[in-house]
């Protein structure tokens, strides 16, 4: 599968639009739902004590396993070194089979470098239903990640009061949030559904080349009515997209 982690063209339009629900069930049957995985790894400090030649061999072995899944998954690597104490490496995967996620993770752990890795967090979600997408760049059921340098992941859970509201009111509140996002055209927002996989309701991803704009967006989102129903204490991960070897080199 072609790696989609390319820079956007300078003249590309990235305005957000809200896609309406489809009414024809035959349309939905033509679209294959995608699964999304965000897996975070933390490196054992013992790794840094290995000699450079040994680390080079082990990193190449790990990369070979990673690359072997290119035809099955979109896989993008991100470094958290210097940004977050909870994790050092994140792999963002998009595919049509959960088995591929499991097989890839198991094979990575079976490498010698994998013996120095611990899973810090692992989030899974699915693309479905109403999604907020980038105009002209993707459809409503298929994620196309990796267009920007920085990625901010926000697992989202709601208070029980949220579910007591009528569905139409919840949709209006969500739409209001994403209309705020529309004022930041250099930020791409992905909304995927995590309910059933974990305690989270949604996984919201923000991609941008300008972290300062993301901070400005989050400040505005804090003022929206929907934010009052969000549970506090959810982690936000700051990730920098790099080649896998660059991410591994950053581990020390």
Backbone bond lengths (Angstrom), bond angles and torsions (degrees), N, CA, C in turn:
res aa  C-N    CA-C-N  psi(-1)  N-CA   C-N-CA  omega(-1)  CA-C   N-CA-C  phi
1 X - - - 1.462 - - 1.521 108.70 -
2 X 1.297 116.52 132.97 1.456 121.05 -176.85 1.510 111.31 -63.18
3 X 1.313 115.99 133.02 1.460 120.44 177.01 1.514 109.21 -69.44
4 X 1.342 114.75 125.24 1.458 119.01 -175.42 1.517 112.71 -96.95
5 X 1.337 117.31 9.13 1.451 119.69 -176.30 1.514 113.36 -81.25
6 X 1.305 118.44 57.53 1.455 123.69 179.24 1.512 110.65 -104.70
7 X 1.310 115.73 155.35 1.461 121.20 177.75 1.517 109.72 -67.89
8 X 1.319 115.72 146.15 1.456 119.17 174.75 1.507 109.27 -74.19
9 X 1.318 118.18 148.19 1.449 122.39 176.61 1.512 109.55 -68.24
10 X 1.327 116.27 150.30 1.457 119.52 -175.03 1.516 112.67 -62.17
11 X 1.310 116.36 -30.05 1.465 118.50 -177.48 1.514 113.14 -97.19
12 X 1.337 116.67 13.99 1.461 119.59 -176.76 1.525 110.70 -77.08
13 X 1.306 117.28 138.34 1.453 121.34 178.76 1.520 109.20 -89.67
14 X 1.326 118.02 131.67 1.461 120.38 -175.07 1.520 112.01 -127.36
15 X 1.328 118.60 30.72 1.452 120.85 177.72 1.508 111.58 -66.96
16 X 1.323 117.39 145.63 1.448 121.89 -179.05 1.517 110.02 -88.79
17 X 1.324 116.37 146.22 1.460 119.83 174.70 1.519 109.34 -137.21
18 X 1.290 116.08 150.85 1.454 122.48 177.94 1.507 107.82 -93.16
19 X 1.328 117.68 122.01 1.456 121.58 -177.45 1.513 109.12 -91.09
20 X 1.311 116.85 129.90 1.450 121.26 -178.14 1.521 111.82 -72.98
21 X 1.320 115.02 154.72 1.460 121.12 176.81 1.524 110.19 -62.69
22 X 1.311 116.51 139.34 1.451 120.45 175.98 1.523 109.62 -80.18
23 X 1.306 115.72 143.67 1.465 119.78 -179.29 1.515 112.28 -104.58
24 X 1.326 116.95 -16.98 1.462 120.81 -179.12 1.522 109.15 -94.40
25 X 1.347 119.14 111.92 1.470 120.30 -177.23 1.513 113.19 -62.57
26 X 1.328 117.67 -24.01 1.461 119.34 179.82 1.514 111.00 -68.60
27 X 1.336 117.29 -27.80 1.457 119.54 177.09 1.522 110.82 -64.38
28 X 1.339 116.17 -42.79 1.457 120.40 -178.94 1.515 111.92 -64.70
29 X 1.310 117.23 -35.06 1.453 120.20 -176.18 1.522 111.63 -68.33
30 X 1.324 117.26 -18.09 1.454 120.29 -178.84 1.521 112.06 -84.34
31 X 1.323 116.59 -12.50 1.456 120.56 -175.93 1.520 109.78 -104.83
32 X 1.318 115.78 125.43 1.463 120.51 179.71 1.527 109.26 -87.03
33 X 1.324 116.06 120.64 1.456 120.82 -179.16 1.522 110.24 -61.83
34 X 1.314 115.56 143.50 1.455 120.41 177.28 1.526 110.70 -107.69
35 X 1.320 114.99 143.84 1.450 121.78 172.67 1.524 108.60 -97.87
36 X 1.319 115.45 147.76 1.461 121.49 -178.10 1.524 108.65 -126.94
37 X 1.320 116.31 136.16 1.459 121.54 -179.00 1.524 110.05 -131.44
38 X 1.322 115.63 134.02 1.465 122.35 172.28 1.525 106.31 -121.72
39 X 1.322 117.20 107.23 1.461 120.06 -179.37 1.531 108.83 -114.19
40 X 1.345 114.96 129.01 1.465 122.33 -176.38 1.528 109.65 -110.14
41 X 1.319 115.62 134.22 1.460 121.76 -179.84 1.527 110.54 -118.13
42 X 1.335 113.81 146.31 1.463 121.75 173.19 1.526 107.49 -118.97
43 X 1.342 117.02 136.02 1.460 121.03 -176.34 1.525 111.01 -90.31
44 X 1.309 115.86 140.26 1.464 121.47 174.61 1.535 108.65 -69.91
45 X 1.330 119.27 131.91 1.475 121.23 179.89 1.534 112.90 -56.30
46 X 1.332 117.71 -23.77 1.464 120.05 178.48 1.530 111.60 -60.59
47 X 1.323 116.54 -25.62 1.468 120.77 -179.77 1.534 110.64 -57.35
48 X 1.314 117.08 -39.82 1.457 121.19 -174.71 1.533 112.36 -70.18
49 X 1.317 116.92 -13.32 1.460 120.50 -179.41 1.533 112.60 -90.64
50 X 1.331 116.38 -4.91 1.464 119.13 177.07 1.520 109.89 -73.20
51 X 1.322 116.55 153.51 1.463 119.70 178.19 1.532 109.83 -73.64
52 X 1.322 118.63 153.11 1.460 122.76 -174.57 1.527 114.18 -56.38
53 X 1.322 118.31 -39.31 1.466 120.51 -178.71 1.524 111.10 -65.27
54 X 1.317 116.88 -42.01 1.466 120.37 178.37 1.520 110.51 -63.43
55 X 1.337 116.97 -44.36 1.459 120.38 179.44 1.523 111.22 -62.03
56 X 1.313 117.43 -38.88 1.460 120.85 179.64 1.519 111.51 -61.12
57 X 1.335 117.23 -43.99 1.463 121.42 179.21 1.530 110.43 -64.37
58 X 1.323 116.35 -44.30 1.467 120.74 -177.28 1.532 111.48 -67.29
59 X 1.326 117.19 -36.63 1.463 120.69 178.12 1.532 110.79 -67.29
60 X 1.317 117.19 -38.97 1.468 120.35 178.81 1.524 110.77 -65.40
61 X 1.323 116.85 -38.51 1.462 121.08 177.80 1.525 110.57 -63.95
62 X 1.320 116.25 -43.44 1.467 121.43 179.21 1.530 110.27 -63.49
63 X 1.320 116.94 -43.13 1.462 120.81 -179.65 1.523 111.79 -64.35
64 X 1.332 117.54 -36.06 1.460 120.79 179.71 1.531 111.05 -62.76
65 X 1.334 117.05 -40.55 1.466 120.59 177.21 1.528 109.94 -66.40
66 X 1.309 116.44 -44.92 1.472 121.77 178.59 1.528 110.78 -56.30
67 X 1.324 116.83 -47.41 1.464 121.32 -177.68 1.525 112.91 -68.68
68 X 1.319 117.39 -23.16 1.466 120.65 -176.93 1.523 112.78 -68.47
69 X 1.340 117.90 -11.08 1.464 121.41 -179.07 1.532 112.42 -103.05
70 X 1.312 117.61 12.46 1.463 120.94 -177.51 1.523 112.88 -61.00
71 X 1.317 117.40 -32.02 1.458 120.01 -178.80 1.529 112.79 -80.62
72 X 1.316 117.43 -11.58 1.464 121.22 -177.57 1.520 113.36 -106.62
73 X 1.330 117.14 -28.24 1.459 121.31 -172.06 1.516 110.97 -139.96
74 X 1.327 115.05 153.78 1.457 120.14 159.14 1.525 105.61 -85.33
75 X 1.307 117.40 123.11 1.464 121.55 -179.70 1.518 109.00 -131.37
76 X 1.322 116.31 126.25 1.452 122.50 -179.50 1.528 109.13 -127.67
77 X 1.314 116.40 140.43 1.460 120.87 -175.79 1.528 110.74 -108.84
78 X 1.330 114.76 142.44 1.471 122.09 -177.44 1.515 109.55 -136.02
79 X 1.329 115.43 140.64 1.462 121.12 176.32 1.524 110.03 -99.96
80 X 1.335 116.06 137.33 1.466 122.45 174.34 1.517 111.54 -112.84
81 X 1.330 116.66 5.70 1.457 121.34 -177.62 1.529 109.49 -60.39
82 X 1.321 115.72 127.06 1.454 121.33 -178.90 1.518 113.82 85.72
83 X 1.340 117.10 -10.16 1.465 121.08 -179.39 1.524 112.96 -105.13
84 X 1.320 117.02 -33.82 1.464 120.87 -169.27 1.518 109.89 -145.06
85 X 1.321 116.81 137.29 1.463 120.63 179.23 1.525 112.32 -86.65
86 X 1.334 117.45 -10.65 1.463 120.09 -175.90 1.518 112.44 -84.33
87 X 1.339 117.67 -25.72 1.465 120.82 -174.70 1.527 109.65 -153.47
88 X 1.341 115.40 158.82 1.466 121.87 179.77 1.523 112.91 -116.06
89 X 1.319 117.21 -23.11 1.459 122.07 -173.36 1.516 109.04 -144.58
90 X 1.349 116.21 138.17 1.464 120.53 174.53 1.519 109.09 -129.63
91 X 1.329 116.15 138.42 1.457 121.49 173.56 1.519 107.58 -116.65
92 X 1.313 115.65 121.69 1.470 123.09 178.09 1.519 107.27 -99.03
93 X 1.326 115.77 119.43 1.462 120.21 -176.39 1.522 110.42 -123.14
94 X 1.326 115.74 141.55 1.459 122.98 176.49 1.520 107.48 -131.83
95 X 1.330 116.93 129.80 1.459 119.95 -179.50 1.510 111.60 -165.67
96 X 1.315 115.26 179.38 1.463 121.46 -176.32 1.525 112.49 -105.19
97 X 1.334 117.97 3.76 1.459 120.93 -177.65 1.524 110.75 -138.99
98 X 1.333 116.45 124.79 1.462 120.19 174.83 1.522 110.79 -65.96
99 X 1.329 117.02 -30.27 1.459 120.15 179.98 1.527 111.48 -60.26
100 X 1.338 116.64 -35.34 1.464 119.81 179.26 1.518 110.98 -65.09
101 X 1.345 117.01 -38.64 1.462 120.21 176.64 1.523 110.39 -60.54
102 X 1.324 115.16 -47.57 1.463 119.72 -177.10 1.524 111.41 -65.41
103 X 1.330 116.60 -43.43 1.469 120.01 -178.56 1.521 110.88 -64.29
104 X 1.329 116.47 -42.42 1.459 119.63 179.90 1.524 111.03 -63.33
105 X 1.338 116.63 -46.28 1.465 120.22 -179.37 1.524 111.04 -61.30
106 X 1.328 116.74 -44.04 1.468 120.63 -179.70 1.530 111.41 -62.02
107 X 1.322 116.55 -41.85 1.469 119.72 -178.95 1.529 111.11 -69.91
108 X 1.331 116.96 -35.02 1.466 118.86 176.37 1.525 110.90 -65.45
109 X 1.326 116.28 -39.77 1.460 119.59 178.50 1.530 111.87 -67.62
110 X 1.319 117.90 -27.46 1.461 120.35 -179.40 1.522 112.83 -78.51
111 X 1.334 117.55 -10.27 1.458 118.96 174.04 1.528 109.02 -72.92
112 X 1.328 115.49 163.88 1.458 118.31 -179.80 1.528 111.29 -68.98
113 X 1.327 117.75 -34.00 1.461 119.01 174.86 1.524 110.25 -66.55
114 X 1.322 115.76 -34.33 1.464 120.47 179.74 1.516 113.24 -59.32
115 X 1.336 116.79 -26.25 1.469 119.53 179.15 1.526 111.53 -70.14
116 X 1.343 116.76 -12.76 1.466 120.69 177.55 1.532 111.97 -99.80
117 X 1.333 116.83 1.89 1.459 120.86 -177.27 1.521 111.57 -104.20
118 X 1.320 115.61 142.44 1.458 122.92 173.98 1.526 107.92 -125.24
119 X 1.343 117.00 138.58 1.454 119.87 177.25 1.523 109.44 -73.89
120 X 1.321 116.27 116.28 1.465 121.12 178.59 1.520 110.86 -83.77
121 X 1.338 117.39 -36.64 1.463 123.25 177.59 1.517 108.17 -160.76
122 X 1.305 115.59 156.18 1.466 119.94 -179.72 1.522 107.71 -150.60
123 X 1.317 116.72 114.73 1.466 122.11 -178.16 1.524 109.45 -118.10
124 X 1.332 114.71 140.05 1.449 120.25 177.15 1.510 109.48 -130.48
125 X 1.336 115.81 149.52 1.458 120.92 -179.50 1.528 108.55 -154.72
126 X 1.333 114.89 178.96 1.463 120.53 -179.11 1.521 108.48 -139.43
127 X 1.317 116.48 146.63 1.462 120.88 174.03 1.519 107.81 -86.23
128 X 1.324 115.96 131.50 1.457 118.87 179.33 1.520 110.10 -165.48
129 X 1.338 114.71 161.87 1.450 121.39 170.42 1.510 114.71 53.84
130 X 1.302 115.57 -141.30 1.458 122.24 -176.14 1.521 109.70 -75.33
131 X 1.312 115.88 123.27 1.458 121.03 178.87 1.516 109.63 -129.74
132 X 1.312 116.24 153.63 1.448 122.20 175.56 1.514 106.32 -102.26
133 X 1.322 116.86 120.86 1.445 119.92 -169.97 1.510 110.57 -128.84
134 X 1.324 115.64 171.67 1.448 121.17 -179.06 1.517 109.90 -92.44
135 X 1.288 116.03 127.20 1.452 122.57 -174.27 1.519 111.35 -53.72
136 X 1.337 115.45 125.33 1.447 120.83 172.25 1.505 115.90 77.34
137 X 1.339 119.08 4.52 1.457 119.87 -173.90 1.526 113.61 -119.41
138 X 1.312 119.79 -16.18 1.449 121.23 -179.31 1.523 108.92 -164.71
139 X 1.339 115.91 160.55 1.450 118.54 176.07 1.521 109.13 -93.07
140 X 1.326 116.31 -178.69 1.456 119.24 -169.98 1.513 113.94 -78.28
141 X 1.320 119.50 -13.34 1.460 122.01 -176.29 1.526 113.38 -113.51
142 X 1.322 117.88 1.44 1.452 119.40 -176.67 1.524 110.45 -127.21
143 X 1.323 115.69 121.48 1.456 121.33 177.72 1.519 109.84 -80.53
144 X 1.334 116.01 139.27 1.463 121.53 175.41 1.525 107.52 -128.61
145 X 1.322 116.30 87.44 1.464 120.72 -173.06 1.520 112.79 -85.15
146 X 1.333 113.89 170.27 1.454 120.35 167.88 1.506 116.46 88.17
147 X 1.323 118.96 21.58 1.454 120.74 -178.15 1.535 113.10 -85.64
148 X 1.336 116.52 -11.62 1.459 120.72 -174.78 1.528 110.38 -131.73
149 X 1.332 116.51 166.06 1.467 121.52 -175.68 1.520 113.26 -73.39
150 X 1.336 116.69 -41.89 1.462 120.46 -173.15 1.526 110.93 -107.62
151 X 1.321 113.53 143.69 1.464 120.69 -178.80 1.532 107.45 -132.51
152 X 1.334 115.76 127.51 1.465 121.12 177.08 1.527 107.53 -117.98
153 X 1.313 116.33 120.47 1.465 121.67 -178.54 1.517 109.85 -104.76
154 X 1.339 115.00 129.53 1.463 120.90 -177.96 1.526 109.33 -129.14
155 X 1.346 118.61 98.65 1.471 120.36 171.93 1.523 109.21 -67.42
156 X 1.316 117.59 133.45 1.464 121.06 -171.04 1.523 111.07 -124.40
157 X 1.327 115.78 127.03 1.465 122.21 174.35 1.520 108.27 -126.98
158 X 1.340 116.76 148.23 1.460 122.23 -175.39 1.528 111.74 -112.75
159 X 1.347 115.67 153.54 1.458 121.62 171.64 1.529 109.65 -66.02
160 X 1.315 116.02 157.05 1.459 120.05 179.94 1.519 112.14 -62.13
161 X 1.354 117.23 -25.92 1.460 120.36 177.76 1.524 111.72 -60.94
162 X 1.317 115.90 -28.20 1.469 120.62 179.64 1.529 110.80 -59.97
163 X 1.312 115.90 -40.64 1.470 120.03 -174.59 1.521 112.54 -80.68
164 X 1.315 116.71 -9.28 1.458 120.33 175.20 1.527 111.80 -83.25
165 X 1.315 116.59 -11.27 1.454 120.55 177.58 1.528 110.48 -80.39
166 X 1.314 118.45 148.98 1.469 120.60 175.62 1.529 110.54 -59.69
167 X 1.323 115.96 149.56 1.466 120.28 -178.41 1.518 111.60 -57.44
168 X 1.336 116.94 -37.41 1.462 119.88 -179.01 1.522 111.26 -63.85
169 X 1.340 116.16 -36.62 1.464 119.78 179.38 1.522 110.87 -70.87
170 X 1.341 116.91 -39.64 1.466 119.81 177.32 1.525 110.61 -62.63
171 X 1.334 116.52 -42.69 1.462 120.00 179.40 1.522 111.20 -61.61
172 X 1.340 116.37 -39.22 1.460 120.08 -179.73 1.526 111.09 -65.36
173 X 1.331 116.98 -38.42 1.459 120.61 179.42 1.528 111.10 -67.96
174 X 1.332 116.20 -40.80 1.463 120.00 178.03 1.525 110.02 -64.87
175 X 1.328 115.68 -42.57 1.460 119.39 179.92 1.527 110.73 -61.42
176 X 1.318 116.65 -38.65 1.464 120.31 178.68 1.522 110.74 -60.50
177 X 1.334 116.98 -41.67 1.463 120.54 177.77 1.518 111.61 -59.65
178 X 1.320 115.68 -43.34 1.456 118.28 -175.98 1.519 112.62 -78.15
179 X 1.304 117.09 -20.35 1.449 118.94 170.97 1.524 110.44 -70.86
180 X 1.328 116.89 -30.13 1.466 120.23 171.17 1.522 109.14 -62.96
181 X 1.330 115.89 -44.08 1.461 120.50 179.17 1.512 113.09 -61.01
182 X 1.319 116.89 -28.45 1.465 121.11 -179.15 1.520 111.57 -63.77
183 X 1.319 117.06 -23.40 1.465 120.24 179.10 1.531 111.97 -75.57
184 X 1.325 116.40 -4.47 1.462 121.58 177.67 1.532 108.26 -120.01
185 X 1.325 118.46 77.46 1.467 121.39 -172.14 1.522 114.55 -65.93
186 X 1.333 117.71 -14.81 1.465 119.76 178.57 1.526 112.19 -91.58
187 X 1.335 117.15 10.86 1.466 121.62 175.87 1.519 108.80 -117.11
188 X 1.309 116.78 123.95 1.456 121.20 175.09 1.527 108.55 -95.94
189 X 1.321 115.82 133.48 1.462 121.33 -179.01 1.521 109.54 -114.88
190 X 1.322 115.98 127.89 1.460 122.13 174.65 1.534 108.38 -110.37
191 X 1.304 117.18 132.50 1.463 121.69 175.41 1.520 108.17 -120.57
192 X 1.326 117.55 115.91 1.456 122.15 176.28 1.522 109.27 -123.31
193 X 1.312 116.30 157.91 1.462 122.46 -172.29 1.528 110.11 -100.29
194 X 1.337 116.00 124.13 1.463 121.37 -176.57 1.515 113.25 -109.17
195 X 1.337 117.59 -10.07 1.467 119.83 -176.35 1.522 110.01 -60.86
196 X 1.328 115.65 130.01 1.460 121.42 -175.36 1.509 111.91 106.34
197 X 1.357 116.09 -31.23 1.453 120.90 175.33 1.530 111.42 -89.58
198 X 1.338 116.56 -28.39 1.462 120.08 -175.19 1.521 108.94 -159.64
199 X 1.329 115.74 -170.10 1.456 120.99 177.68 1.522 112.17 -77.41
200 X 1.326 117.05 -8.94 1.452 120.36 -178.33 1.532 110.28 -79.86
201 X 1.321 115.15 153.71 1.464 121.05 175.24 1.521 110.58 -92.05
202 X 1.319 115.68 -46.80 1.454 121.80 179.73 1.522 109.38 -134.13
203 X 1.332 115.59 159.00 1.456 122.17 164.30 1.522 105.39 -115.05
204 X 1.309 116.02 117.76 1.459 120.61 -179.58 1.522 107.98 -108.25
205 X 1.332 115.36 127.00 1.461 121.44 179.83 1.515 109.74 -115.87
206 X 1.313 114.99 138.32 1.459 121.47 176.36 1.524 107.66 -119.42
207 X 1.319 116.95 124.21 1.464 121.28 175.99 1.527 108.92 -114.69
208 X 1.331 116.06 136.83 1.454 120.38 179.60 1.522 109.77 -162.93
209 X 1.324 115.92 161.07 1.457 121.09 170.57 1.521 111.32 -95.80
210 X 1.339 117.07 -5.62 1.462 122.08 -175.86 1.530 110.62 -124.67
211 X 1.331 118.88 92.97 1.474 121.31 179.85 1.522 113.40 -56.13
212 X 1.335 117.77 -32.21 1.456 120.06 179.70 1.513 112.20 -62.68
213 X 1.329 116.93 -34.85 1.455 120.38 177.67 1.518 111.32 -68.82
214 X 1.336 116.05 -34.35 1.467 119.06 176.76 1.529 110.17 -63.51
215 X 1.318 117.46 -42.08 1.467 120.31 178.91 1.530 110.97 -62.86
216 X 1.328 116.39 -38.41 1.469 119.84 177.70 1.523 110.70 -66.12
217 X 1.329 116.80 -39.22 1.461 120.71 178.28 1.522 111.11 -63.99
218 X 1.328 117.65 -45.77 1.462 120.05 -178.80 1.524 111.35 -63.59
219 X 1.330 116.89 -33.58 1.459 120.01 177.87 1.525 110.23 -64.53
220 X 1.328 117.16 -39.66 1.462 119.95 178.24 1.526 111.48 -70.69
221 X 1.331 116.52 -37.03 1.467 119.60 -179.23 1.526 111.32 -66.72
222 X 1.316 117.23 -27.32 1.472 120.66 178.62 1.528 111.96 -64.35
223 X 1.326 115.88 -20.20 1.458 119.61 -176.55 1.533 112.75 -93.45
224 X 1.330 118.55 -4.45 1.465 120.48 -176.93 1.525 110.85 -80.75
225 X 1.337 118.40 153.73 1.469 121.20 179.19 1.528 113.14 -58.12
226 X 1.328 117.87 -35.20 1.468 120.17 -177.47 1.519 112.03 -64.24
227 X 1.329 117.96 -27.86 1.465 120.64 -177.42 1.526 112.01 -65.03
228 X 1.328 117.29 -23.01 1.463 120.80 -179.72 1.525 112.20 -67.36
229 X 1.331 117.45 -18.32 1.456 121.45 -177.66 1.529 112.62 -99.73
230 X 1.322 116.66 2.97 1.461 120.62 -178.82 1.516 110.21 -88.48
231 X 1.323 116.28 131.32 1.459 120.93 177.07 1.519 109.80 -68.90
232 X 1.312 116.39 139.83 1.457 120.40 178.62 1.528 110.03 -83.16
233 X 1.300 114.93 169.26 1.455 119.82 177.23 1.507 114.50 87.50
234 X 1.352 117.81 4.38 1.456 119.98 177.94 1.531 109.21 -76.07
235 X 1.328 118.43 135.99 1.465 119.12 179.17 1.533 111.34 -73.81
236 X 1.316 115.80 147.46 1.463 121.80 170.37 1.521 106.62 -119.06
237 X 1.314 117.05 123.81 1.456 121.59 -177.74 1.523 110.05 -100.84
238 X 1.324 116.10 132.86 1.454 122.72 175.40 1.518 108.35 -103.85
239 X 1.315 116.91 119.98 1.459 121.77 -172.73 1.533 110.05 -129.53
240 X 1.317 116.46 142.39 1.470 122.26 178.54 1.523 108.75 -114.70
241 X 1.333 116.06 120.50 1.456 119.08 -178.61 1.526 110.89 -69.99
242 X 1.326 115.65 129.23 1.455 122.49 175.99 1.524 108.07 -147.02
243 X 1.327 116.74 165.46 1.453 118.94 173.95 1.519 108.66 -61.69
244 X 1.323 116.51 157.23 1.460 118.96 -179.21 1.530 111.05 -58.41
245 X 1.346 117.08 -42.71 1.467 118.47 -178.37 1.518 111.25 -64.65
246 X 1.332 117.83 -36.01 1.470 119.98 175.51 1.524 110.70 -63.35
247 X 1.327 116.39 -40.06 1.471 120.32 177.86 1.519 111.42 -64.11
248 X 1.336 116.35 -40.52 1.460 120.23 -179.84 1.522 111.03 -70.46
249 X 1.329 116.99 -38.20 1.460 119.91 176.88 1.527 111.25 -61.99
250 X 1.334 116.73 -33.90 1.459 120.84 -179.17 1.533 112.93 -69.71
251 X 1.329 116.63 -15.34 1.467 119.82 179.39 1.523 112.59 -69.82
252 X 1.357 116.33 -14.26 1.447 120.17 178.53 1.504 113.24 104.00
